[in-house]
Amino acid sequence: MRVQSFPPMIREGATVLVLGSMPGEASIAANQYYGNPRNHMWRVLYGLFGLEPDESYEDRLAFAAAHGIAMWDVIASCERVGSLDANIRAEVPNDLPGLLADHPSVRALIFNGAKSHDTFMKYFKNHPAAAGLDKLKLPSTSPIPTRTMRTTADRIEAWRVLLPFLK
């Protein structure tokens, strides 16, 4: 089954671009970035400021934008059964160089997990549009626990490196 990513969520003046791999089934069904209620992303972003996430998706997007955070996915479309990154096949990348050219205020690329980082490196490692940008590979906010990332608190601590780049 071929799935598509969402359009970028980015506003003028964004300083950080959080890059996922491809939205999972729950996010696609909800038509929302990190729409799976078990995903840690919104609790992590708000938790960096000692807050609990807003209930409405629109308020969450506004919160992210107010702090200079933009969101997109490295992959535009792919074949995938289920939601696991390990099942991604025949990926087509998004036009990250074009987005970065249109938004020169972006200073850092934040990779939400290994798959987004590895896919970026595969297609854009030496692309001039990404030259000079900080690139941070952070633990995935996926609800699947790992050996070192078991809780939201674990992820908040790992994602604190994002703070110097935010508004």
Secondary structure as the mmCIF struct_conf table of DSSP 4:
data_model
#
loop_
_struct_conf.conf_type_id
_struct_conf.id
_struct_conf.beg_label_comp_id
_struct_conf.beg_label_asym_id
_struct_conf.beg_label_seq_id
_struct_conf.end_label_comp_id
_struct_conf.end_label_asym_id
_struct_conf.end_label_seq_id
STRN STRN1 ARG A 2 GLN A 4
HELX_LH_PP_P HELX_LH_PP_P1 SER A 5 PRO A 8
STRN STRN2 MET A 9 MET A 9
TURN_TY1_P TURN_TY1_P1 GLU A 12 GLY A 13
STRN STRN3 VAL A 16 GLY A 20
BEND BEND1 SER A 21 MET A 22
HELX_RH_AL_P HELX_RH_AL_P1 GLU A 25 ALA A 30
TURN_TY1_P TURN_TY1_P2 ASN A 31 ASN A 31
BEND BEND2 GLN A 32 GLN A 32
TURN_TY1_P TURN_TY1_P3 TYR A 33 TYR A 34
BEND BEND3 ASN A 36 ASN A 36
TURN_TY1_P TURN_TY1_P4 PRO A 37 ARG A 38
BEND BEND4 HIS A 40 HIS A 40
HELX_RH_AL_P HELX_RH_AL_P2 MET A 41 GLY A 47
TURN_TY1_P TURN_TY1_P5 LEU A 48 GLY A 50
HELX_LH_PP_P HELX_LH_PP_P2 GLU A 52 ASP A 54
BEND BEND5 GLU A 55 SER A 56
HELX_RH_AL_P HELX_RH_AL_P3 TYR A 57 ALA A 66
TURN_TY1_P TURN_TY1_P6 HIS A 67 GLY A 68
STRN STRN4 ILE A 69 ASP A 73
BEND BEND6 VAL A 74 VAL A 74
STRN STRN5 ILE A 75 GLU A 79
BEND BEND7 VAL A 81 SER A 83
HELX_RH_3T_P HELX_RH_3T_P1 ASP A 85 ASN A 87
STRN STRN6 ARG A 89 PRO A 93
HELX_RH_AL_P HELX_RH_AL_P4 LEU A 96 ASP A 102
TURN_TY1_P TURN_TY1_P7 PRO A 104 SER A 105
STRN STRN7 ALA A 108 ASN A 112
BEND BEND8 GLY A 113 GLY A 113
HELX_RH_AL_P HELX_RH_AL_P5 ALA A 114 PHE A 124
TURN_TY1_P TURN_TY1_P8 LYS A 125 ASN A 126
HELX_RH_3T_P HELX_RH_3T_P2 PRO A 128 ALA A 130
TURN_TY1_P TURN_TY1_P9 ALA A 131 GLY A 132
STRN STRN8 ASP A 134 LEU A 138
BEND BEND9 PRO A 143 ILE A 144
BEND BEND10 ARG A 147 THR A 148
BEND BEND11 THR A 151 THR A 151
HELX_RH_AL_P HELX_RH_AL_P6 THR A 152 TRP A 159
HELX_RH_3T_P HELX_RH_3T_P3 ARG A 160 PHE A 165
#
